[in-house]
């Protein structure tokens, strides 16, 4: 059972997932990619970027948690390296499909990478707008959360990843 603070975090993650999924759907609209594939890809790739944003927000706002979070984050990132590389490759492939030539691809790549960074920044900013106590508590729990099953992207997004992997 999720604690109230964890439940609130889950709601924020879900809302950010919707934003990232709609971003990837925008790429899909310019390609032959299906909406389901792009939505799934956006949800999972967005979850990765939200963890990055949360780590950055905690480092900036609650430096006392940095050492524990660094260690847990390094392990979490190593655990997800292959998955994240695959997600990046898939997003890049969608951008390439949406492009007419190399010049267009370079322009689109910059455009969509900028949009991903903007989504990440918006999530970061939303974390900083939390009350000081709530953010401190979230940052203090971050190391434990990163070690737990709720941060295992392969488990949390198993259905989405199964659908994503059906497409080469």
MARMI-730261 format. One record per atom (N, C-alpha, C): residue number from 1; residue in three letters; atom name; y, x, z. Coordinates in steps of 0.05 Angstrom, whole numbers. Example, Ala and Ser with C-alpha at 12.3 -4.5 7.8 and 13.67 -1.06 7.14 Angstrom:
BEGIN
num, residuo, atomo, yy, xx, zz
1, ala, N, -114, 264, 156 .
1, ala, CA, -90, 246, 156 .
1, ala, C, -66, 264, 156 .
2, ser, N, -45, 257, 142 .
2, ser, CA, -21, 273, 143 .
2, ser, C, 1, 258, 157 .
end
This chain:
BEGIN
num, residuo, atomo, yy, xx, zz
1, unk, N, -24, 17, 0 .
1, unk, CA, 0, 0, 0 .
1, unk, C, 25, 18, 0 .
2, unk, N, 43, 11, -17 .
2, unk, CA, 68, 27, -19 .
2, unk, C, 87, 20, 4 .
3, unk, N, 100, 40, 15 .
3, unk, CA, 120, 36, 35 .
3, unk, C, 145, 26, 20 .
4, unk, N, 164, 13, 35 .
4, unk, CA, 188, 3, 22 .
4, unk, C, 203, 23, 5 .
5, unk, N, 206, 47, 15 .
5, unk, CA, 221, 68, -1 .
5, unk, C, 205, 75, -26 .
6, unk, N, 178, 77, -24 .
6, unk, CA, 162, 84, -47 .
6, unk, C, 163, 60, -67 .
7, unk, N, 163, 36, -57 .
7, unk, CA, 164, 12, -74 .
7, unk, C, 190, 12, -89 .
8, unk, N, 213, 19, -76 .
8, unk, CA, 239, 21, -90 .
8, unk, C, 238, 42, -111 .
9, unk, N, 225, 65, -105 .
9, unk, CA, 223, 86, -125 .
9, unk, C, 207, 77, -149 .
10, unk, N, 186, 62, -144 .
10, unk, CA, 170, 51, -166 .
10, unk, C, 186, 33, -183 .
11, unk, N, 203, 16, -172 .
11, unk, CA, 220, -2, -187 .
11, unk, C, 239, 14, -204 .
12, unk, N, 252, 35, -193 .
12, unk, CA, 271, 51, -208 .
12, unk, C, 256, 65, -231 .
13, unk, N, 232, 75, -226 .
13, unk, CA, 216, 89, -246 .
13, unk, C, 210, 69, -269 .
14, unk, N, 202, 45, -261 .
14, unk, CA, 196, 24, -281 .
14, unk, C, 220, 18, -299 .
15, unk, N, 243, 15, -286 .
15, unk, CA, 268, 10, -302 .
15, unk, C, 275, 33, -320 .
16, unk, N, 272, 57, -310 .
16, unk, CA, 277, 80, -327 .
16, unk, C, 257, 83, -349 .
17, unk, N, 232, 75, -344 .
17, unk, CA, 211, 75, -364 .
17, unk, C, 218, 56, -387 .
18, unk, N, 229, 33, -381 .
18, unk, CA, 237, 14, -401 .
18, unk, C, 259, 27, -419 .
19, unk, N, 278, 41, -406 .
19, unk, CA, 300, 53, -422 .
19, unk, C, 288, 75, -440 .
20, unk, N, 271, 92, -430 .
20, unk, CA, 259, 113, -447 .
20, unk, C, 242, 101, -468 .
21, unk, N, 227, 80, -462 .
21, unk, CA, 210, 67, -483 .
21, unk, C, 227, 56, -505 .
22, unk, N, 250, 44, -498 .
22, unk, CA, 267, 33, -519 .
22, unk, C, 280, 55, -535 .
23, unk, N, 285, 78, -523 .
23, unk, CA, 295, 101, -539 .
23, unk, C, 274, 109, -559 .
24, unk, N, 249, 113, -551 .
24, unk, CA, 228, 121, -569 .
24, unk, C, 223, 100, -590 .
25, unk, N, 227, 75, -583 .
25, unk, CA, 224, 53, -603 .
25, unk, C, 246, 56, -624 .
26, unk, N, 269, 66, -617 .
26, unk, CA, 290, 70, -637 .
26, unk, C, 281, 90, -657 .
27, unk, N, 267, 111, -648 .
27, unk, CA, 255, 131, -667 .
27, unk, C, 235, 116, -685 .
28, unk, N, 218, 100, -672 .
28, unk, CA, 197, 86, -687 .
28, unk, C, 208, 68, -708 .
29, unk, N, 231, 56, -702 .
29, unk, CA, 243, 37, -722 .
29, unk, C, 249, 52, -748 .
30, unk, N, 253, 78, -746 .
30, unk, CA, 260, 93, -770 .
30, unk, C, 235, 106, -783 .
31, unk, N, 212, 100, -771 .
31, unk, CA, 187, 111, -781 .
31, unk, C, 167, 88, -786 .
32, unk, N, 143, 96, -792 .
32, unk, CA, 122, 76, -795 .
32, unk, C, 105, 73, -770 .
33, unk, N, 115, 83, -747 .
33, unk, CA, 101, 81, -722 .
33, unk, C, 102, 53, -711 .
34, unk, N, 80, 45, -698 .
34, unk, CA, 79, 18, -686 .
34, unk, C, 96, 17, -661 .
35, unk, N, 106, -7, -655 .
35, unk, CA, 121, -10, -630 .
35, unk, C, 105, -4, -606 .
36, unk, N, 79, -12, -605 .
36, unk, CA, 62, -7, -582 .
36, unk, C, 59, 23, -577 .
37, unk, N, 53, 38, -598 .
37, unk, CA, 50, 67, -596 .
37, unk, C, 76, 79, -585 .
38, unk, N, 99, 72, -597 .
38, unk, CA, 124, 84, -589 .
38, unk, C, 131, 76, -560 .
39, unk, N, 126, 51, -553 .
39, unk, CA, 131, 42, -525 .
39, unk, C, 114, 58, -505 .
40, unk, N, 89, 61, -511 .
40, unk, CA, 71, 76, -494 .
40, unk, C, 80, 105, -492 .
41, unk, N, 86, 116, -514 .
41, unk, CA, 96, 144, -515 .
41, unk, C, 121, 147, -498 .
42, unk, N, 140, 128, -502 .
42, unk, CA, 165, 129, -487 .
42, unk, C, 161, 126, -457 .
43, unk, N, 143, 109, -449 .
43, unk, CA, 137, 105, -420 .
43, unk, C, 127, 131, -407 .
44, unk, N, 107, 144, -420 .
44, unk, CA, 95, 167, -409 .
44, unk, C, 114, 191, -410 .
45, unk, N, 127, 196, -433 .
45, unk, CA, 145, 218, -435 .
45, unk, C, 169, 214, -417 .
46, unk, N, 178, 189, -414 .
46, unk, CA, 200, 183, -396 .
46, unk, C, 193, 189, -367 .
47, unk, N, 168, 183, -359 .
47, unk, CA, 160, 189, -332 .
47, unk, C, 162, 219, -326 .
48, unk, N, 154, 235, -345 .
48, unk, CA, 157, 264, -342 .
48, unk, C, 186, 272, -337 .
49, unk, N, 203, 262, -354 .
49, unk, CA, 232, 268, -351 .
49, unk, C, 244, 258, -326 .
50, unk, N, 234, 236, -316 .
50, unk, CA, 245, 225, -290 .
50, unk, C, 237, 244, -267 .
51, unk, N, 213, 255, -268 .
51, unk, CA, 205, 274, -247 .
51, unk, C, 224, 299, -248 .
52, unk, N, 230, 308, -273 .
52, unk, CA, 248, 331, -275 .
52, unk, C, 276, 324, -263 .
53, unk, N, 285, 300, -270 .
53, unk, CA, 312, 291, -260 .
53, unk, C, 311, 289, -229 .
54, unk, N, 290, 278, -218 .
54, unk, CA, 288, 275, -189 .
54, unk, C, 288, 303, -176 .
55, unk, N, 273, 321, -187 .
55, unk, CA, 272, 349, -176 .
55, unk, C, 300, 361, -177 .
56, unk, N, 314, 357, -199 .
56, unk, CA, 342, 368, -201 .
56, unk, C, 361, 355, -181 .
57, unk, N, 358, 329, -177 .
57, unk, CA, 375, 314, -158 .
57, unk, C, 369, 323, -130 .
58, unk, N, 344, 327, -123 .
58, unk, CA, 337, 336, -97 .
58, unk, C, 347, 365, -92 .
59, unk, N, 344, 382, -111 .
59, unk, CA, 353, 410, -109 .
59, unk, C, 383, 410, -104 .
60, unk, N, 398, 393, -118 .
60, unk, CA, 427, 393, -115 .
60, unk, C, 437, 380, -90 .
61, unk, N, 423, 358, -81 .
61, unk, CA, 433, 342, -59 .
61, unk, C, 420, 348, -32 .
62, unk, N, 396, 357, -33 .
62, unk, CA, 381, 361, -8 .
62, unk, C, 367, 389, -9 .
63, unk, N, 383, 410, -9 .
63, unk, CA, 372, 437, -13 .
63, unk, C, 351, 445, 7 .
64, unk, N, 351, 432, 30 .
64, unk, CA, 331, 439, 51 .
64, unk, C, 302, 432, 41 .
65, unk, N, 300, 415, 21 .
65, unk, CA, 273, 407, 11 .
65, unk, C, 265, 424, -13 .
66, unk, N, 282, 442, -22 .
66, unk, CA, 277, 457, -46 .
66, unk, C, 252, 474, -46 .
67, unk, N, 246, 489, -25 .
67, unk, CA, 223, 506, -24 .
67, unk, C, 197, 490, -26 .
68, unk, N, 194, 469, -11 .
68, unk, CA, 170, 453, -12 .
68, unk, C, 168, 439, -39 .
69, unk, N, 190, 429, -49 .
69, unk, CA, 189, 415, -74 .
69, unk, C, 184, 434, -98 .
70, unk, N, 195, 458, -96 .
70, unk, CA, 190, 478, -117 .
70, unk, C, 160, 484, -120 .
71, unk, N, 147, 488, -97 .
71, unk, CA, 118, 494, -98 .
71, unk, C, 102, 471, -109 .
72, unk, N, 108, 447, -99 .
72, unk, CA, 93, 423, -108 .
72, unk, C, 99, 418, -138 .
73, unk, N, 124, 421, -145 .
73, unk, CA, 132, 416, -173 .
73, unk, C, 119, 436, -192 .
74, unk, N, 118, 461, -184 .
74, unk, CA, 106, 482, -201 .
74, unk, C, 76, 475, -206 .
75, unk, N, 62, 466, -185 .
75, unk, CA, 34, 458, -188 .
75, unk, C, 32, 433, -205 .
76, unk, N, 50, 414, -201 .
76, unk, CA, 49, 389, -216 .
76, unk, C, 54, 395, -245 .
77, unk, N, 74, 411, -251 .
77, unk, CA, 81, 418, -278 .
77, unk, C, 57, 432, -292 .
78, unk, N, 44, 450, -278 .
78, unk, CA, 21, 464, -290 .
78, unk, C, -1, 444, -296 .
79, unk, N, -5, 425, -278 .
79, unk, CA, -26, 405, -282 .
79, unk, C, -20, 388, -307 .
80, unk, N, 5, 384, -313 .
80, unk, CA, 12, 366, -335 .
80, unk, C, 21, 381, -360 .
81, unk, N, 18, 407, -361 .
81, unk, CA, 28, 423, -383 .
81, unk, C, 16, 414, -410 .
82, unk, N, -10, 412, -412 .
82, unk, CA, -22, 404, -437 .
82, unk, C, -14, 376, -446 .
83, unk, N, -13, 358, -427 .
83, unk, CA, -4, 331, -433 .
83, unk, C, 25, 330, -443 .
84, unk, N, 42, 344, -430 .
84, unk, CA, 71, 344, -438 .
84, unk, C, 74, 357, -465 .
85, unk, N, 59, 378, -471 .
85, unk, CA, 61, 391, -497 .
85, unk, C, 52, 371, -519 .
86, unk, N, 31, 355, -513 .
86, unk, CA, 21, 335, -532 .
86, unk, C, 43, 314, -536 .
87, unk, N, 55, 304, -514 .
87, unk, CA, 76, 284, -517 .
87, unk, C, 99, 294, -533 .
88, unk, N, 108, 319, -527 .
88, unk, CA, 130, 331, -543 .
88, unk, C, 123, 332, -572 .
89, unk, N, 99, 341, -578 .
89, unk, CA, 90, 343, -606 .
89, unk, C, 91, 315, -619 .
90, unk, N, 82, 295, -605 .
90, unk, CA, 82, 268, -617 .
90, unk, C, 110, 257, -621 .
91, unk, N, 128, 262, -602 .
91, unk, CA, 156, 253, -606 .
91, unk, C, 168, 268, -629 .
92, unk, N, 163, 294, -631 .
92, unk, CA, 174, 310, -653 .
92, unk, C, 162, 300, -680 .
93, unk, N, 137, 293, -680 .
93, unk, CA, 125, 282, -705 .
93, unk, C, 138, 256, -713 .
94, unk, N, 144, 239, -694 .
94, unk, CA, 158, 214, -700 .
94, unk, C, 185, 220, -712 .
95, unk, N, 199, 239, -701 .
95, unk, CA, 225, 247, -711 .
95, unk, C, 223, 257, -740 .
96, unk, N, 203, 274, -744 .
96, unk, CA, 198, 285, -771 .
96, unk, C, 193, 262, -791 .
97, unk, N, 177, 243, -783 .
97, unk, CA, 171, 220, -800 .
97, unk, C, 196, 203, -807 .
98, unk, N, 215, 203, -788 .
98, unk, CA, 240, 188, -791 .
98, unk, C, 260, 203, -809 .
99, unk, N, 253, 227, -815 .
99, unk, CA, 272, 244, -830 .
99, unk, C, 265, 246, -859 .
100, unk, N, 286, 248, -876 .
100, unk, CA, 282, 250, -905 .
100, unk, C, 277, 278, -915 .
101, unk, N, 288, 298, -901 .
101, unk, CA, 285, 326, -909 .
101, unk, C, 290, 343, -884 .
102, unk, N, 289, 370, -888 .
102, unk, CA, 293, 388, -865 .
102, unk, C, 320, 386, -852 .
103, unk, N, 341, 382, -868 .
103, unk, CA, 368, 380, -857 .
103, unk, C, 370, 354, -840 .
104, unk, N, 359, 333, -851 .
104, unk, CA, 358, 307, -836 .
104, unk, C, 342, 310, -811 .
105, unk, N, 320, 325, -813 .
105, unk, CA, 302, 329, -789 .
105, unk, C, 318, 344, -768 .
106, unk, N, 332, 365, -775 .
106, unk, CA, 347, 381, -755 .
106, unk, C, 368, 363, -742 .
107, unk, N, 381, 347, -758 .
107, unk, CA, 402, 328, -747 .
107, unk, C, 389, 308, -728 .
108, unk, N, 367, 296, -737 .
108, unk, CA, 353, 276, -721 .
108, unk, C, 342, 288, -695 .
109, unk, N, 331, 312, -697 .
109, unk, CA, 320, 325, -674 .
109, unk, C, 341, 329, -652 .
110, unk, N, 364, 339, -661 .
110, unk, CA, 386, 342, -642 .
110, unk, C, 395, 315, -630 .
111, unk, N, 397, 295, -647 .
111, unk, CA, 405, 268, -638 .
111, unk, C, 386, 257, -617 .
112, unk, N, 360, 258, -623 .
112, unk, CA, 341, 246, -604 .
112, unk, C, 336, 263, -580 .
113, unk, N, 337, 290, -582 .
113, unk, CA, 335, 306, -558 .
113, unk, C, 360, 302, -541 .
114, unk, N, 383, 298, -553 .
114, unk, CA, 407, 292, -538 .
114, unk, C, 404, 265, -523 .
115, unk, N, 392, 246, -536 .
115, unk, CA, 388, 219, -524 .
115, unk, C, 368, 222, -500 .
116, unk, N, 348, 238, -503 .
116, unk, CA, 329, 242, -481 .
116, unk, C, 343, 255, -457 .
117, unk, N, 359, 275, -463 .
117, unk, CA, 374, 288, -441 .
117, unk, C, 394, 268, -428 .
118, unk, N, 406, 251, -444 .
118, unk, CA, 424, 231, -433 .
118, unk, C, 409, 211, -415 .
119, unk, N, 386, 202, -423 .
119, unk, CA, 370, 184, -406 .
119, unk, C, 363, 198, -380 .
120, unk, N, 356, 223, -382 .
120, unk, CA, 349, 239, -358 .
120, unk, C, 373, 242, -340 .
121, unk, N, 397, 247, -352 .
121, unk, CA, 421, 249, -336 .
121, unk, C, 428, 223, -323 .
122, unk, N, 424, 201, -336 .
122, unk, CA, 430, 175, -325 .
122, unk, C, 412, 169, -301 .
123, unk, N, 386, 177, -303 .
123, unk, CA, 368, 174, -280 .
123, unk, C, 377, 192, -257 .
124, unk, N, 384, 216, -263 .
124, unk, CA, 394, 235, -243 .
124, unk, C, 418, 223, -229 .
125, unk, N, 437, 213, -245 .
125, unk, CA, 461, 200, -233 .
125, unk, C, 454, 176, -216 .
126, unk, N, 434, 160, -224 .
126, unk, CA, 426, 137, -208 .
126, unk, C, 414, 146, -181 .
127, unk, N, 400, 169, -181 .
127, unk, CA, 390, 179, -156 .
127, unk, C, 412, 188, -138 .
128, unk, N, 432, 201, -149 .
128, unk, CA, 455, 210, -133 .
128, unk, C, 471, 187, -121 .
129, unk, N, 469, 164, -133 .
129, unk, CA, 483, 140, -123 .
129, unk, C, 469, 126, -100 .
130, unk, N, 444, 135, -95 .
130, unk, CA, 430, 123, -72 .
130, unk, C, 445, 131, -46 .
131, unk, N, 440, 117, -25 .
131, unk, CA, 451, 124, 0 .
131, unk, C, 441, 152, 8 .
132, unk, N, 457, 167, 23 .
132, unk, CA, 449, 194, 31 .
132, unk, C, 422, 194, 45 .
133, unk, N, 418, 176, 63 .
133, unk, CA, 392, 175, 78 .
133, unk, C, 369, 168, 60 .
134, unk, N, 373, 150, 41 .
134, unk, CA, 351, 142, 23 .
134, unk, C, 344, 165, 4 .
135, unk, N, 364, 179, -6 .
135, unk, CA, 359, 202, -24 .
135, unk, C, 345, 224, -8 .
136, unk, N, 355, 230, 16 .
136, unk, CA, 343, 251, 33 .
136, unk, C, 314, 244, 38 .
137, unk, N, 308, 219, 45 .
137, unk, CA, 281, 211, 50 .
137, unk, C, 263, 214, 25 .
138, unk, N, 274, 206, 3 .
138, unk, CA, 259, 209, -22 .
138, unk, C, 253, 238, -29 .
139, unk, N, 273, 255, -24 .
139, unk, CA, 270, 284, -30 .
139, unk, C, 250, 296, -10 .
140, unk, N, 251, 287, 15 .
140, unk, CA, 232, 298, 35 .
140, unk, C, 203, 289, 28 .
141, unk, N, 200, 267, 15 .
141, unk, CA, 173, 258, 7 .
141, unk, C, 164, 269, -20 .
142, unk, N, 182, 281, -34 .
142, unk, CA, 176, 289, -62 .
142, unk, C, 152, 307, -64 .
143, unk, N, 150, 327, -47 .
143, unk, CA, 127, 346, -48 .
143, unk, C, 101, 331, -45 .
144, unk, N, 100, 314, -25 .
144, unk, CA, 75, 299, -20 .
144, unk, C, 69, 280, -43 .
145, unk, N, 90, 267, -54 .
145, unk, CA, 85, 249, -77 .
145, unk, C, 75, 264, -101 .
146, unk, N, 86, 288, -106 .
146, unk, CA, 77, 304, -129 .
146, unk, C, 47, 312, -126 .
147, unk, N, 38, 314, -102 .
147, unk, CA, 10, 322, -97 .
147, unk, C, -9, 298, -97 .
148, unk, N, 3, 274, -97 .
148, unk, CA, -13, 250, -95 .
148, unk, C, -20, 237, -121 .
149, unk, N, -37, 217, -121 .
149, unk, CA, -45, 204, -145 .
149, unk, C, -23, 188, -159 .
150, unk, N, -2, 180, -145 .
150, unk, CA, 20, 165, -158 .
150, unk, C, 37, 183, -177 .
151, unk, N, 33, 210, -175 .
151, unk, CA, 48, 228, -193 .
151, unk, C, 29, 239, -215 .
152, unk, N, 5, 231, -215 .
152, unk, CA, -14, 241, -236 .
152, unk, C, -11, 223, -261 .
153, unk, N, 4, 234, -280 .
153, unk, CA, 11, 219, -304 .
153, unk, C, -14, 209, -319 .
154, unk, N, -35, 225, -319 .
154, unk, CA, -59, 217, -333 .
154, unk, C, -72, 193, -320 .
155, unk, N, -69, 190, -294 .
155, unk, CA, -81, 167, -280 .
155, unk, C, -62, 143, -281 .
156, unk, N, -37, 148, -275 .
156, unk, CA, -18, 126, -274 .
156, unk, C, -15, 113, -302 .
157, unk, N, -15, 129, -323 .
157, unk, CA, -11, 119, -350 .
157, unk, C, -37, 121, -367 .
158, unk, N, -59, 117, -354 .
158, unk, CA, -85, 120, -368 .
158, unk, C, -87, 101, -392 .
159, unk, N, -79, 76, -389 .
159, unk, CA, -81, 57, -411 .
159, unk, C, -63, 65, -434 .
160, unk, N, -38, 73, -428 .
160, unk, CA, -19, 82, -448 .
160, unk, C, -30, 107, -463 .
161, unk, N, -40, 125, -447 .
161, unk, CA, -50, 150, -460 .
161, unk, C, -75, 145, -477 .
162, unk, N, -91, 126, -469 .
162, unk, CA, -114, 119, -485 .
162, unk, C, -105, 108, -512 .
163, unk, N, -85, 91, -511 .
163, unk, CA, -74, 79, -536 .
163, unk, C, -61, 101, -553 .
164, unk, N, -45, 118, -540 .
164, unk, CA, -31, 140, -554 .
164, unk, C, -51, 158, -568 .
165, unk, N, -72, 165, -555 .
165, unk, CA, -92, 184, -565 .
165, unk, C, -109, 173, -588 .
166, unk, N, -108, 147, -592 .
166, unk, CA, -123, 136, -614 .
166, unk, C, -110, 143, -641 .
167, unk, N, -85, 151, -639 .
167, unk, CA, -71, 160, -663 .
167, unk, C, -69, 190, -663 .
168, unk, N, -77, 202, -685 .
168, unk, CA, -76, 231, -687 .
168, unk, C, -49, 239, -693 .
end
